[in-house]
Amino acid sequence: MIPALPLRAALLAACAASAACAALAPAFAEDAALPAPPMQGPPDSGAPAGSYGTDDPDSGRDGGDIRADGGADSADDSAIPEADRIALRPELPAETPADVAERATSGAPITSLTDALRLAYWTSPLLLAQRSTVKSYDYRIAQARANYGPKLNYSLATTFQSDRFEQRRGLPVALSGWTTAASAVLTQPIFTFGRNASQERNSAAQLEFQRQVLRSTEQQALLDAITSYIGVLRDRAAVLIAKDNLAALERQLNDNKARLAVREVTATDVQQISTRVALGQAQVYSAQRDAASSEASFLRMVGVPAGDLVPPNPLQLPVRQLEEAYAYSEMHSPVILAAQAREKVSRASVAAAKSDLMPRIDFQGSASYGSQSAYSDDLRQRGLRGQFIISGPIFESGLRRARVSEAMAANDADWRLLDASLRESRATLAASWNDWQAQQAAIASYRAAEESARKAYEGAILQQRAGLITTLDMLDLAREMLVARSNSNTAIANAYIAKARVLAAAGALEQSWLMPDAARYDVDRHLGKVKHNGDVPIYTPIARAIENAGAIGSTATRPVRDPAGARTAAPIVIQPADKLVEPAPSPTAPAPAGALANPPK
């Protein structure tokens, strides 16, 4: 016969049978001081069942395999030497505003969303990296413009040559000696039939694509800063809500312990409240964990710790309706604009491939100075040559035609991806808009639920003392009040974040819109400095005009070919809370005209 186990042991045995409770079994077993089911430990650790991972010094932990916890009581010799850590040298780009650089360097906590956005805008590592990437593409414009100008190359050579010539009669003749030579070759494209023009268009489209990636990165950095800012406010409030709930439960526990002493309640009532107190303590720990994670996320997104954060100002939208947001995003969304630039890149590749089928005209001039003899440097010679060269393919077994067909197919794919980007942008915008509308509308309902739950709980306390309701009923009302407060706190945060996502989806979450008076990064400044580095005065503009006049293809933005391009999703319909559902008809109300008196079952 199997001996009867206490209740907690029986619950432990049932819990150990599921994967979800397996991790809780050791601690539960130690707390209950009962035999625990076998638990898998590390290989060859020698850890007894139910003790792996505990802080018991006799738990069988192998010190040679697992390091100490590294807490406040860890030995000093376990600390990492400063010399072995990653080198730190704070440095921000020269265009960073002085006050932002000073705040980022000092690491002083911030208190406003405006400061958080400015720091994220000017100091985000991903954002700074993308700005440097755009600068690297600025030089591609200079390289493409340099193709219009002349190229001058030189060569210098010092040669030793030794030869031995045999003769039919007599001894072989040996000749040797050192010689020197110098030459310079000048090459100037006259007309390339669109080769240089297509290369410049390709570079310009690549630069535009990277600029749209930069805009997307900027918006993501600002969105992350807003999300982390609101997340800190939300999770700090969640800690206070959890502590308020725990304090209310502890008051109830103390009150019922006093009532138990005078036999007004039973021990079961006290145990029920004790259970909720223990759960409330765990909820506080969980809330503190979430708040600490939000603080870490804030530090990652903004770069400095969060201080006593003040509530942010409401966000403003450049549109009033979802249909207006669709139209706005078509002109401002970095997703759509990047897809358009990517299509222009591959279109320029098509033009370049087609240009390779055409001839080209170049001028080549050369100057040489060297020895007359290969074995003596005594006598010199000089030479000047100039020639116009017309070159082009005659027959390559269809190689260049195949390259043209490949480029055209790749361009068609990018053109179709433009259609996909429009669908993606609209779907993201609609989802963000509907989320914002629903969250905003739900705030009032959550607040009403919170107020009703609070009043119900306060009334339940009096009813429980009078014996009108049970302790479990009162605890359920306390839990409903906690859920209502938590949901209200989450809805307020989610509504603000959802509105920020609407701005991002529409392409308006930018420094110029959020803070129009703040300093902004000038993306054209660096390009203006390097764009003309490869130009030849007077000649380059003329050569560019001639090349572009005969270039293949165009640079105009292509239309959307998707049959669904004109279709947009309707927004969510927000009705007053009292109009969400139709009231159910009364059982005694007369049936509407035309209805069956006795409908078939």
Order of alpha helices (4+ residues) and beta strands (2+ residues): alpha-alpha-alpha-alpha-alpha-alpha-beta-beta-alpha-alpha-alpha-alpha-beta-beta-alpha-alpha-alpha-alpha-alpha
